[in-house]
């Protein structure tokens, strides 16, 4: 990302949400974005995930200038290159875990036999091989988030983008989910986690702090950098 600005009109005024963001994330990194409410981290996440475009500046993903793409091209980038994990899971209640995980492959026009094979593989990889025919209301919160992670993985994306992925989970489930992210990163996945929780950020290897739309600090993770008072 090079000199990213994001403004939103508010009546006759303009709210400047992101102000000259310069950020480079390399393949295989494990990064957390932290900042208080209003710091711009959600807006930055939306731009990284091709859910929104900057007012000015350039965003390159694997050499493609995402900031210049139209809506159809952005949708293709989202489906192919970004795996999303949300706080609220965003699973379709009438579908089984297997069917939920297969959805991105349907949009990518992957043949049905291959869809089933790949969805089963990723569900097994997140420890849900015995729950793939259960619907979301038959699963615990932690299991639902595992389904959401499997769905994020199934298209083999360039980036797994997780927005407060443990926000609706108890402490034990949160720790299990973060250990799963740790393992996925060790296997080579690029992971960016948006969080306000220091114990979640402590799992990552790099911490980017935002304040008032700017990058306040960008450093390798250690106990001092995670201190919520810093």
N, C-alpha and C positions, 0 to 999 in steps of 0.2 A: 504494500500500500504506500502510495506516494502523495503526500500533501492532501489528504482526504479532509474535505469539509462537508458538513451536512447541516442545512438550514431548513427550518419549517416555518411557513407563514402562519401567523396567529393574528387574525384580524388585519389591522394595518401595520402590525409589527412583524418582525422576523426573529424567531428563536434560533440562535446558533448552538447546535447540539454537539457537533464535532468540529474541532478547530486544529487543523494542520496535523493530522495523524499520519505518522510514518512508522510502518511496522512491517517486518519481514519474518515469516515463519517458514522454516525449512521442513522438508519431508521427514516424517518420523518424530517430530517434536511433540512435546506434551506440555501444553501451555494453559495457564488459567488467566482469565481476565477478571479483575476485581475492582470494585469501586462502589461508593455509596449510591443510593437512589438519585437519579438525575445526573450521574457522572458521564453518561453516554455509552455505557457498556452494552446495553441492549440494542441501541442503534448501530453500534460497531458490529455486533454479532449479526444483525440483519443484513448489513452490507457484505460481511464475510460470507454469509450464507446465500447471497444473491437474492434475498427477499426484498432488498431495497437498493437503490443506487445513490452514489454520492452527489452532492450539489456540484462539487468540483474535485479534481484530483483523479488519480489513476489507481485501479485495483487489478493486479495481474494474478491469475490463477493458472499455474502450469504454463505460463507464457501467453495466455489469452487475456486480452484487456476486457475484463468483465464489466467495467464501468461504462463501456460504450455499447453494450448489447441491448437489443430490443427485448420485449417481454417474452416472446417465444423462445429466443435463445437463452434467456435467463432461466426459464423453466427447464430447459434441457440441462443446463449446468447444475441446477438444483438436484435434478433427479439422478444425474450420472456422477457428479463430483462431490456432492455434499450428503453426508448422512446425519440427519437431525435426531436429537434426543431431547425431549421436552420434559419439564417438571410434571406436567399433567398427563404424561404417557401418550395421549392422542391416539388411542387404539379404537377401532370401530367395534362396538359392543356385540354386534350380531355375527361377527366373524370369529373363527377360531384363531389361536395364536399363529398357526401355520398360514392361514389365509391372510392375516394382518401382515405377516412378514413378506408374503408373496406380492403384496400390492405394488411396491416400486418396480418390480420386474414386469408386471402387467403394463405399466406405463412405458417401460423400456422395450416393450414388444418381444420379450424373451418367450420362447415356446413353452407350453405348459409343463411338459416333462422336465425341462431344465429348471423351470421355476420351482417345482416341488422339490427337486433334488437340492437346489441351492438353499431354499428356505429350511429344509430339514437339517442340512449341514450347519447352518449358522445357529439354529435353535439348540442343536446338540452342543455346539461350541460354547454357548452361554449357560449350559447346564439345564436345559428345558426339554431334552429329548423325550421325556415321559409326560410332558404337559402340552404337546403341540396341538392336540385336538380339543383343548379346553378353551372356553371363551373367557374374556377378561374378567367377568364377574365370578368366575371359578378360580381365580388366581389371587395371590396376595399382592400387596403393593410392590414388593421387591421383584416378584415374578413378572408382574406387568412391565416393570421398567426393563427387565431382561428381554422381554419380547420386543420392546421399543428399541433396545440396543441391537438386537438381532435384525430388526427391520432396517436400522441405520446401516448395518454392515452388509446387507445382502447384495447391494449393487457394487460392492467393492469400491467405495468412494475414496477420493483423495483426502478428504477431511471429515472427521467425525466432530460435529459441532453440538455440544451439550449445554443446554440452558438450565441452570439450577437443577441438575438431574436427580438430586437427592432431596429436593425441597419438600416432597410429600411423603418421605419415608422416615421410619423410626431409625434410631442410631445404629442398630445392628444391621438392618437392611442397607442403610447408607454405606456402612463400611464394606459390606459385601459387593455392592455396586462399584465402589471406588476400586476395590481390588480387581474387579473385572476390567475396569478401564486401565488399571496398571498393567494387567496381562496383555490387553489388546495393544497397548503402546509398545510393550516389550516385543510383540510380534511384528512391529513395524508400522502400525497405524498412527497417522497424524491426528492428534486429539486436541481440541480447544474447548475448555470448560469455562462457562460464565458462572461466577458464583460470588456470594458475599460472605461465605463461610470460610474462615481461616483453616479449619481442619480439612476441608475439601481441597482447598488450594495447596495444602501441604503435600498432597499426593503427587502433584505435578512437578515438573522439573524446571519450569520457568514461570515467573509471575510478572504480569503486566498490570500495573495499577493505573486507573484512570481517575481524574478529578476535573470537574467542570469542562468536560469535552476534550481534555488534553491528556497525553500520556505523562503521568507523574514520575513513574519509574518502570524499568524493564530490567529484570535481573534473574539470575539463577536462584532457585528456591533454597532457602535455609530457614532456620527457626526465627531468625531476626526479621527476615523480610516478610514473614507471615504474621508477625505480631499485629493484632488488630489495632493496637494503639499507635503503631508507627505511621 
